[in-house]
Amino acid sequence: MVATTGQVSAASRLLHLSQPAVSAQVRQLEHECGRPLLVRTARGVRLNDAGRALLEYAQRVHQLLDEAALAISAEEETGGELVLAASTTIASSVVPQVLASFLRSHRGLQVRVEVGNTTQVLAWVGEGRAPLGLVEGHARAARIRLERYLDDELVPVVSAQAPAELLRVRSVDALRSVPLLWREPGSGTRAVLERALRRAGVRHGAQAGDLQLGSNEAIHGAVMLGLGVGFLSRWSIQGELAQGRLRVLPVPGLRVERAFSWVLPVDVPSGIAGRFLRHARASPPPLLHP
């Protein structure tokens, strides 16, 4: 938890321990390892090389324990309802794959997936409306913690039948002169894209000729109609890439990376939600077109 949050104080709150207790456990772990694991700074802590190596093994041990829990829960009573909250892209492109594999060994469950934006999902889990959720990015909110799950990337795509000016885009400079398809201001997807384009020195926001659309589904539809370059999650376009209906534009020097993360209450989810979480951790869905 210290490695995840970057702060002893934040880890202590999530673990329901005092800061001195957490610090003492970290010091004991460093003593057992025979070397420091953290670099202390005025803003918090970060892992050094030894800490990163240990964290990787700890995560692997954690996954093995999840697999063990799945193995011994096979005889648990089935039935009941699984409630999950998810943001739009994840609800349509990731959740069905995980549910399909989970339900093969948990027949008879009822499933309810609440779909909203990132802010709504954080609130639902924080309020107890859903025992766990999945969102894009690394947002923060009270009474919840986030755990990285899957890597994602927003890639520039056009229709295979798009106008030639769009199909010829091969550089960040070329993005200056073609229509881009944006989400609305305040969207997490838009914020990620704007930061990446600013870092690449391409754009500082929408310009004349661009389109602003209120959902990723609307951007997807506009891309298919050849109205501009859209930035869509690789997870959401696997089918279109396989069918050759969409093309990813090769734009060296531009990477729009983000992550899908679990939204969890402070206490570990139990019951059906806990079994689903363990299954999803142990059997993440594959990205067919990375």
Helices and strands as residue ranges (DSSP letters): H 2-5, H 8-15, H 19-33, E 38-41, E 44-47, H 49-72, E 81-87, H 88-93, H 95-103, E 110-116, H 118-127, E 133-136, E 144-159, H 164-167, G 173-177, E 180-183, H 188-199, E 211-213, H 216-224, E 229-233, G 234-237, H 238-243, E 246-248, E 256-265, H 271-282
